[in-house]
């Protein structure tokens, strides 16, 4: 395969140069009328596009900024490409990734026989699709089911449960295989701006992660991130930082990749949740956004001054052990002994809780009655656990995209100079319906206002009820 050359979104087949909010793709009225369901989604490397796999092929959307005299600049979502599962009409795109804004896509298809059963071995290969040539230009095969795939300008990464294969993107040759522990989620992150390329994946021991820098097998190191298994991980664009989340989903950690030093410990909540996305953003990757199966998106500020302040409070905290009565010289009572043991246990736990940084920004997802969306466009075969996040790369003020399986893409912003010791409510900018199950769906204009009504239960254990946001 030739080295992938970049093409602008306007060069993609089905693209449009419209500047309105609607998509440029015109649905094929002769196509199947069956409902279409969501199987996977992901942003591209610079968050200017995203791609989704469905039960009827894959789709590509661009996020284009435009000027609005009344509301400042906004984002228009346009459907740039809708590729049906030709030549296998009975197939679904289970995994898909795109390379920047080019016409190169990597996907894993699940094809079905006439009996309705999945074809044997169909999930054991990655197909590289070249849209400009309208064909599969390479195929990567293995003995096991492919759990995920990642693209970089220099490499193609195929992730199986116990091994990761790294291929060159030019001649598609295997240059490395990395053994992992059980990796059913297909966890793997590639730094988009690192040279040489840098990859992070689970190691063989539970809770440990591996950093691989380039194809030199010795340019690697492993360190322990969590005691339980790793549920999510992400690299900063430069590859200097890696964020991880455990299976419980209450605590995230940020490490320096070159030596594995733990820099930050971040607490989302005391309630368990499945972490679905981690995203670095801002100058020098000073923010980390976290999405999960809960209704709240958290933004953390990675500030060394905050860590120093937390440690100062920890050192100044009063002793937990009850002080004995100076007049009492006899043996300790059973109650005093129990109090002493409880204090010893709390002494080991409390400093760790005190050292956890809390989010300084939160956004409560609209239309989530009882913690579940009113609309769920996922297929039963989908492994989507929650929304995914991306920072807008070209704006000076912080702006975050929240891509949700309810079919909405939300845009939010926050105040970067807000007191990091407090928590701010992020500002809602817009919401656009990017996906619906009907086959003739087209992207409408964004919604820029919504009303709030009080009610529901606290989403993250707050003392008072949240204001549920209703579109």
NUFI-354019 format. One record per residue: residue in one letter; x, y negated, z negated of N, C-alpha, C in turn. Coordinates in steps of 0.05 Angstrom, whole numbers, plus 5000, padded with zeros to 4 digits. Each point is the difference from the previous one (the first is absolute). Layout:
NUFI-354019
aXYZXYZXYZ
...
***
This chain:
NUFI-354019
x501750245000498349765000501749755000
x499449815016501549755001499749854974
x502149854994499849844975497649825002
x498350014979497549855001500449705002
x498849895021500249715003497549874990
x500349764988497749874988498349875022
x497449994995498149865017498149844983
x499249775008498149854985497350135000
x498349934981497450134998498349945025
x500549775013498549935023500650195024
x502350144998500850175022498850284997
x498750054977498850264996497550025018
x499450235011497650045015497649944982
x498049865010497749944984500349744984
x502349865003500549764984498449775012
x499649804982498549765009501549764990
x499749785014501249754991498049824987
x497750104992498049844987501149894974
x499149774991500949884975497850004979
x497850115005497850024981500550224980
x497950064984500350214980499450275010
x498750035022499250275009502350145014
x499950265001502150165012500049985030
x502350055012500349995029499250255014
x499750234986499550255012497050035006
x499450095024497250055008499550304998
x498150094983499550294998499050125026
x500850255004499150155024497250104995
x498149895015497250084995499450295009
x501850125015499650275009501350204981
x501449914979501350184981498050144983
x501050194983498250154983498649814981
x497550074993498449844982500150104972
x501650194994500350104972501349804983
x499350004974501349824981503050064998
x501549804994502950024998500849944971
x501850174988500749964972503149974998
x500749874978502849924995501550234987
x502550045010501750214990502649894987
x501149785010502449894990500349725010
x501749834987500649745009502749914989
x501349815015502549894990500649745015
x501549834987501049755013502650075015
x500649835020502650035013502149864984
x502549995009502249924984500049714991
x498849825016499949724992497249914993
x498250194997497249944991498549825019
x500850005026498649845020497850175014
x500150264995498050195011499550224980
x497850145005499750254985498650205019
x500450264994499050215017498450204982
x498050125011498550204985499550245017
x500050234987499350255013497150074993
x498550105019497150054996499450285010
x497550084997499050255011499749995030
x500549775012499949975029502349825010
x502450094996502349865010501149804979
x501649805010501149804982499449725011
x500249804983499449725007502249824989
x500549785014502149814993498749734997
x500649864979499049734994502349814996
x499649755009502049804995498949794981
x501849884984499349794981501349745010
x498549845013501049765013499149754985
x502049834994499449754986499149785020
x498049864992499049775016499549764982
x499949775012499649754985497049935000
x499149934976497249924996500049724987
x498949805014500249734990498649964973
x497950164995498549974975501150164977
x501150245006500950184979503050065001
x501549855016502850075003500450245018
x502250144997500550235017498550244989
x499250185019498650244993501150235016
x498950244995500950245014497750125016
x500550055025498050145017500950295004
x498150184995500650285005498950075028
x501750125016499150085027500750295005
x498150155010500650275007501350005027
x502650085000501649995024499950265017
x499650224987500150255014498350214987
x498550155016498450224990500750245018
x501650184989500950235016498450244992
x498450105019498450244995501850255002
x499150224988501650254998500250155026
x500849875021500450145026502850125000
x500550245010498250175015498550204983
x500149974973498650184982497749864987
x497650005011497849854989499250094972
x500650254993499350114974502549984982
x500949764993502349974983499849754984
x501449994977500049774982502949924995
x500549744997502749904994500349994970
x501450194988500250024971502149824989
x502249955015502149824991500949835025
x500549754995500949835022501749774989
x502049925016501749774993500749865025
x500549744999500849855023502649864995
x501549945022502649874998499749715007
x500249834979499749715004497549945016
x500349825021497749945017500550135028
x501350225000500650145025497850195008
x500550145022498050205010500750284991
x501850034980500950264990498450074975
x498850245001498450104977500950294994
x500050074975500550284991497550104987
x499150235007497550104989500050304997
x498350094981499550284995497150055005
x499450175019497250065008499150274989
x497550004992498750254993498050075022
x500650205015498250085022498350244991
x497650025012498150204992499350175024
x499650264994499250195021497049975004
x498950145020497149985006498450114976
x501250174984498550114977499949804977
x501449785002500049804979502350034981
x501650215002502250044982502549855010
x501749904982502549875009501850195015
x501249905021501950165016502450074984
x501050255000502450084984502449835008
x501449894979502549855004499649725011
x497649915002499649735012501149784983
x500250044973501049804982503050034995
x501350175015502950054997501749855019
x499049795012501549855020499349705000
x501949845007499649715003500349935030
x498149865010500049925028500749705001
x501949935018500749725005498649915025
x498149814995498449905022501049735010
x500449985026500949755013497549895015
x498949794989497549895011500449895028
x502249875006500449895026500250215022
x501050244992500250225019497550184998
x498349954980497550154997500550314997
x502150074984500550284997501850054976
x500150264992501850084978502850035012
x502049864989502750005011501950184983
x499150094977501750184984498250144980
x500950244992498550154980502050134980
x499549954975501750114978498550234986
x501250234999498750244989501450104975
x498550124982501150134977498250234992
x500950154980498550244992497749944980
x500149764988498049944980498449755008
x497849964985498249785006501549734994
x499649825018501249734998498249834981
x501149904979498549844981499949705006
x502149905013500149725008502249965020
x500049765013502049935019500649704997
x502649935004500849724998501849935024
x499849755009501649915022501849774992
x502449995012501949794997501349965027
x501249775005501249955026502250205007
x501150134979502350185004499250304996
x497950054984499450274993497050065000
x499350265002497350104996500150204977
x498249974981500150164976497550184999
x500450264999497850194998500150134972
x497849974985499950084972498250254997
x501250224990498550244992500050024970
x498750204989499750014971502750044986
x501850155010502550064986502549915016
x499749875022502349925016499249755017
x502049835004499749775018502050015022
x499149985025501850005023500349725011
x502549925005500649745011501150045029
x498749865019500850015028500949735009
x501750005020500849755013497649925018
x499649735002497749915016500749995030
x502650015007500749995028499750275015
x501750204992499850265013498550204984
x498849924978498350184983501550254992
x502349974987501550224990500050004969
x499850244988500150014971502849934990
x500249814982502649924989500250064970
x497750064987500150054972497550144991
x500250184981497750104986500449994971
x498049904985500249954971498150184986
x501050164981498350174984498749844978
x497450054995498649864979498550204982
x499049914978498150164986497350005014
x497950104987497450005013499149725005
x499549945025499349735009497450015017
x497850084987497550045014498949735011
x500849784987499049745009501649895024
x502250135007501649915022501449734994
x500949964975501249754992502749975014
x500449775012502549925012499949715008
x502149854995500049715007502649955014
x499949835021502449925015500149694999
x502349904993500449714999500049885028
x498349815005499749895027502449835009
x501449874981502149825008502850084993
x500350254992502750104991501650105023
x502649945000501950105020502650084986
x500650264999498650225013497350054986
x498450185013497450054990500250124972
x497949964984499950104972497350124995
x500050244988497650154996499850084971
x497550014990499550094972497950215001
x500450224984498150225000500250144973
x498150174993500250154975502450195001
x501350044978502250194998498950284993
x501850194995499150274994498950024972
x501049854981499050014973497649824997
x498150094984497549854996500549724988
x498949805012500349734991502549865009
x501850135014502549885010499649915029
x501549805008499949915028502849995012
x500150025026502550005015500249765018
x502349885000500749785018502050105021
x499349985026501850095021500749765018
x502549945002500949775016501550105024
x498749985023501250105025500250305001
x501150105022500050295004502350154987
x501849854987502150144985498850144976
x500350264999498750164979501149934973
x502449894998501149934974499149724991
x498849845018499149734992497250024988
x499850144978497550044987500350024970
x498049934985500050054971497150034990
x499850144978497550084988499949894971
x497649904992499749914972497150064992
x499750024973497450064989498349754998
x497650005012498349774999497850034979
x498850244998497850054981500350284989
x498750044977499950274988498050175015
x497749885008498150155016500749965030
x498450125017500549985028499649715011
x501349955023499849745013497650005018
x498249804998497649995015500149805023
x501849804998500349805021502749874998
x501249935022502549865001500249815024
x501649794997500349805021502749864998
x501249955023502549855001499549715008
x501749824990499949735010501150005028
x499549785015500949995028503050035003
x501549894982502950015001501150274991
x498350154985500950254989501549984973
x500049764989501549964975498450094975
x497350015003498350074977498150235009
x499350174980498050205005498049994976
x497450025006497950014980498850275000
x499450104976498850274998497749994980
x498250195003497750034982499850304993
x499250054975499750284992497250105006
x499650254995497450125005497849894982
x500649904977498049894982499149735010
x501749855013499249755012499849774981
x501050024976499949784981502549825001
x502350125007502549855000501450035027
x501049785010501850005024502849914991
x502050085015502749934994501449895025
x501949824996501549895023503050064994
x501350125019502850084997501749865022
x502649974994501949915020501050255014
x499949995027500550245015502950085000
x501849814998502950075003501150164976
x498749984977501050144977497850134983
x497549965007497850114985499449874974
x501049764995499549864975497149914999
x498750064977497249914996500049704994
x498549845015500049714997497449914986
x497750125007497549914990498250254994
x498449974979498050194993497449854999
x498050075017497649845004497650164991
x498349894984497650144990497549905014
x498750175015497549935013497650004981
x499950224984497750034981500750244982
x498450044980500250254984498250225011
x498349935019498350205012501350135025
x500050265002501350135023498549935026
x501550005022498949955027502050115020
x499150055024501750095021501149755015
x502649964999501349775014500050065030
x498749835015499950055029501949835016
x501149784989501749835016501749824982
x502649975007501849814988501149825022
x500349744995500949825022501749784987
x502549975011501749784992499349755017
x500549764989499649765015501249764987
x499949785014501149754989502949975004
x501149764993502949965003501650204983
x501950135012501750194986498450224987
x497750075012498350224990499349964971
x499149764993499549934971497250084991
x498350115018497450094993499650295007
x498450144984499250275006497050024997
x498650085021497150035000499450304998
x498050064984499350284994497050045004
x499350205016497250085004499750294991
x497550064992499550274989497150085005
x499350224988497250095003498149844982
x501049814984498349834984499149765017
x498549824988498849785015501849755000
x502350024987501749764996502750045014
x500749795015502749985011501749824982
x502450094993501849854982502449895015
x500849764992502549885011501849944977
x502550115002502049964979502249815010
x501049834982502249835007502550124988
x501950065017502550134992502049784992
x499949934975501549774990501650094976
x502749975002501750084977499549844975
x499149755003499449834977497750124984
x498050125014497850134986500950244984
x501850155012501150244986501449914975
x501749795002501449904976498149914979
x497849875008498149904980498650234986
x499350215015498850244988501850134980
x502650025008501950134981500549834975
x499849745003500349824977497750044980
x497650035012497650054983500250274986
x501150195015500350274989501950004976
x502349865003501949994978499049844976
x498149815005499049844978497550124987
x499150235010497550114989500550104972
x497949974982500350084972500250304998
x501150094977500250294995497250124998
x499850255010497450135000499650164975
x502150084986499850184977498949854976
x498050114986498949874976502149984979
x500049774986502049954980499150124973
x501750144986499250134975499749794978
x498350064981499649834977502550014983
x501449774994502550004985499650104972
x497649984989499550094972499650304999
x499750135023499450295000502750155003
x500650174981502550155001499550305003
x497550085000499450295002500250105028
x499350265005500150115027497849875018
x500550005026498149895019497550175001
x497749875002497550145003499750125027
x498150185004499550125027499349795020
x498449804992499249785018502449845009
x501849934981502449855007501850165018
x500250264996501650175018498950005028
x497350025002498750005026500449735014
x499849784985500449745011502949975011
x501950114985502849985008500450155026
x498950245003500350165024498749865024
x497649884996498749865021501649765010
x501249874981501749775007502450085016
x501250234993502350115016499250055029
x497650125003499050065027499549755016
x498749804987499449755014502549845006
x502150034983502449855005501350085026
x499850265006501150105026498449925024
x497349964995498249955023499849705005
x499849844979499449715003502149855016
x502650034996501949855016499750065030
x499350245007499750075028497649855012
x497849984984497749865009500649705002
x501549904981500649715000501849935023
x501650185009501949945022498750015027
x497550105002498750015026499049735009
x500749925025498949765011497250045009
x498349804995497250005009499749845025
x497950065015499549865025499349714994
x501049825018499349724996497949915021
x499050195016497949955019498350255004
x497349965001498250225004497849925020
x499150205015497749955018498150244997
x497549954993498050214997498550035027
x500250245011498850055026497049965000
x498949865020497149965001498550255006
x497450004993498150215009501050274991
x500950024975500950264990498350084976
x497650095005498150064979500950254985
x500549984974500950234985502750105008
x501749835013502650085008500250135027
x497750045013500050135026498949805021
x501150005024499049825021497250075009
x498549805009497350065010500150165026
x502249965015500450155025502650144999
x500150255009502450165001500250125028
x501949915015500350095028501950235003
x501050114978502050225002498750265009
x501550165015499250275006500550184976
x498750224999500450194978502950125000
x501349995023502750105002502149794994
x499249764994501949784995501350034973
x502549914999501550004975500349714989
x498549815011500249734991499049984971
x501749904982499349984972499049734992
x500749795015499149734993501049805021
x499749744995500849805020503149995002
x500949885022502949955004500449705002
x502549924994500649714998502349925018
x500049745007502349895015500049704995
x502449894997500349714998500249885028
x498849775003500349855025502949915002
x501350065022502949955003500749725009
x498149855011500849755013499049754985
x498750044977498949774985501949934977
x500049744993501649914978498550064973
x497349975000498550064976499350305000
x500050124977499550294999497250085009
x499950195017497450095011500250305003
x497950154992500150295000497650105016
x500550205016497950155014499350254983
x497450054998499150254986498350155021
x501150225009498650165020498550234986
x497450005002498450194984498450195017
x499650244990498550205015497049955000
x499149794986497149925003499549855026
x502249965016499749875026500749704999
x500749894977500749724998503049964997
x501049785012502749904994499649744986
x501049984975499949764984502649855002
x499849734999502349834998499849844975
x502150014984500049864974502649844998
x500049804982502549854995500249954970
x502349924991500449944971502049774998
x500049884976501749774994502750104990
x502149965016502650114992501249874975
x499249754994501149864976498250034976
x498150185001498350054977501650114977
x499249934975501450094976500350315001
x502450115002500450295002499250154975
x499649854978499250134975497050044998
x498549875019497150035001499250155025
x497450045004499050145023498149835015
x500449975026498349845017498250185017
x497749895006498250135019500749915028
x500750195017500849935027497749885016
x500649835019498049865016499250175024
x497450025004498950145023500149815024
x501150095023500249845024498050095021
x499950265005498150105020499850304998
x497950115013499650285002498950065028
x501250195014499250075027499450305001
x497850075012499450285005501650095024
x502050174994501850105021499250285010
x498350144985499450285008497150064991
x498650145017497450124994499850265014
x498250174991499950275011498550025026
x498549805007498650025026502049965023
x499850165021502150005021500249745016
x497849845001500149755016500749764983
x501150044976500749784982502049815013
x499749744995501949795007500549834976
x502549904998500849844977498549735001
x498549924978498749745000501849784989
x498949774998501449784988500250044970
x502149894987500450044971498049854983
x499550104976498449874980501949844982
x499449754996501849834984498849914974
x497550084994498849934974498450244990
x499950034974498450204988499049904973
x497950124990498949934974500850204979
x500049924975500650184978497750024981
x499550244990497950044980501350164977
x499449934975501150144978498750284997
x501550194990498950264995502050215003
x499350254996501850235002501750034976
x501750205000501850054978502749885006
x501549954979502749895004501750195016
x501349905021501450185018502650104989
x501449854983502750094990500149994970
x497750044987500050014971499849724987
x499149805015499749734989497850004979
x500149814981498049994980497349905010
x500149825021497549905011499650125028
x497550005009499450115026501149825022
x500950135022500949855023497749875014
x500649805017498149905018500250165026
x497950165005500150165024499649835024
x501750025019499949835024498450145022
x498049875010498250125019500249855026
x500650145022500149875026497149965009
***
